[in-house]
Amino acid sequence: MFGFSEPFSHKTRFPLDFSFLSGHNSQLWNFGGTEVHNPNVDPRGGTVCLGVWKRAPQGVFKLTHRVWNYDTNGNFMGTIHLSETLTLGNGGNTHSGSFTLGFFDPSGNFLFDVTGSVAGERVSVE
């Protein structure tokens, strides 16, 4: 993937100012275009989500995934649609770019977007 011989795992920072969202996450980008995202959030609201990625022109990568959003009492609050546009750096050991989180109510009606920048670095075996 990305010209490298192995899939990669990055610890990623989403600098957010929302108490229900975390700024630190782990992402595993797999061969074949799938991604596992494990945010550092209260596990009662749900944690691991799955996504897909594809390579775009000029060394850019696009990622999207959907999150089932629950409150800490187990009530379904709707979905969150995460989209990222990333560029690799430092030989594939870092990435940076932008993200959009689209929030939807349980009926699928759009509520609001949160946008920002994202940066990450490869997690390696020491």
Secondary structure, 3 states (H helix, E strand, C coil): CCCCCCCEEEEEECCCCCCCCCCEEEEEEECCCEEEEEECCCHHHCCCEEEEEEEEHHHEEEEEEEEEEECCCCCEEEEEEEEEEEEEEHHHCEEEEEEEEEEECCCCCEEEEEEEEEEEEECCCC
